């Protein structure tokens, strides 16, 4: 089942349907860190053993038909309690297959493009002659938790801490903050979309909390992402995060303010150029969708530069960049009469500091609703 939390209350409780559920036992669901993949255990017919692990992916209209993840994760024994780590690569599960310490043991595998490596047993002292389940690695940490009914505990299944985690996930970039109304400061519940800027693919979809506006997204290493907040009645806002392949586990606080009338567009140009870079496509397509959904709206696109160079040159460069946005929209079928352009050069900086970070903030393209 799924449920949605709105204004602090759980609602919209729905069965995920026949594509995911069966007439058998379907349980132990877990979501990937980006919210795009659902893993669960089931003893439905057609599996490799008593219980197998299955996977479903998020689609625009719901969840895809569940598929058995197959070997080498599933075996002729019972395989269950799946957990995918925040890096979307490190996979833990419990199995009573041969080669363990007894009962159910914790095993780990690595997943690449939906294919799993041969699992490894976490051995003692994680595993014991009793049953161990649900191995959960904390993000950017050497700590993990799991449950076990081994002797010496307080009850049947107890929770144990594993330090250090013998199979640590890769470090990830954690971005968290608050989404709020730009005018009132009130927190907003918004859709949080994660896009791979190089491919344009949407790789994650989450939400900020309706009461507090808090959001948290996890960005695996080795890609360039945009994180976009969207809410009906407001213009979207996107920020770019480049996560290197050697990411160390940085945690970033980034608050997002949504406006009903204007937004900064996440579009990029090479130095001294007015040609839109390929990674701008996702944001520009977002503008196209917005204008198609709001056919009566007209906008002004404003270009801005930093303080390097003379006024006349910067004015013309900012005008060319605004025109590049208009040209893209026209090529996508947006009536040119709906798009006005203006170049402000360096006359309206967001910051008057002379640091590289301040100059980067001042080099921008903004979109404003004029009707």
Buried (B, 14 or more C-beta within 10 A) or exposed (E): EEEEBEEEEEEEEEEBEEEBBBEEEBEBBBBBBBBBBBBBBBBBEEBBBEBBBBBBBBEEEEBBEBEBBBEEBBBEBBBBBBBBBBBBBBBBBBBBBEEBBEBBBBBBBBBEEEEBBEBBBBEEEBBBEBBBBBBBBBBBBEBBBBBBBBEEBEEEBEEBEBEEBBBBBBBBBBBBBBBBBBEEEEBBBBBBBBBBBEEEEBBBBBBBBBEBBBBBBBBBBEBBBBBBBBBEEBBBBBBBBEBEEEBEBBEEEEEBBBBEEBBBBBBBBEEEEBEBEEBBBBBBBBBBEBBEEEEEEBBBBBBBBBBBBEEEBBBBBBBBBBBBBBBBBEEBEBEEEBBBBBBBBBEEBEEEEEEEEBBEBBBBBBBBBEE
